[in-house]
Amino acid sequence: MEIDFSVLGKRIAQRRHELGLKQCTVAEKAGISNNYLSNIENGKSIPSLQSFSDICIALSTTPDYFLLGTIRTDDVP
């Protein structure tokens, strides 16, 4: 499976908008720069595994949503 980082970035931006958060707020929560988050959302930068994990936490979203566009619910109580 090849990761489409432009789609990944769009999903991150979409989730951020759904939550009504600004880039600077998410970047601060994730411990990254606003410019780096902007580049990730625009598909210009590939996030490190640590940055990706921190973004997921900042947006209260599982990695599978950003990577696959779906959320697994079979293991959610």
C-alpha positions, -999 to 999 in steps of 0.1 A, spaced: 0 0 0 14 33 -10 5 64 10 -8 94 -9 5 122 13 -16 149 -5 -47 130 5 -34 125 40 -28 162 43 -63 170 31 -78 147 57 -58 164 84 -70 198 73 -106 186 70 -105 172 105 -90 204 118 -118 224 102 -144 200 115 -131 208 150 -130 245 144 -93 247 151 -66 270 137 -34 256 123 -14 274 150 -35 257 177 -30 222 163 7 228 156 12 240 192 -6 209 206 14 186 183 47 203 191 55 213 155 57 246 137 27 261 120 47 262 87 54 225 89 17 217 96 7 238 66 32 220 44 18 186 56 -18 197 49 -8 209 14 11 177 6 45 195 5 60 177 35 59 142 47 54 140 85 77 119 106 60 90 124 63 110 157 48 142 141 20 121 126 12 105 159 13 139 177 -11 154 150 -35 124 156 -35 131 193 -39 168 188 -70 162 166 -84 133 187 -84 111 157 -70 76 150 -42 72 123 -64 49 103 -88 77 94 -60 99 81 -43 70 63 -73 51 49 -103 75 52 -122 51 75 -124 44 112 -124 9 125 -152 4 150 -149 -33 156 -127 -28 186 -145 2 201 -167 -7 231 
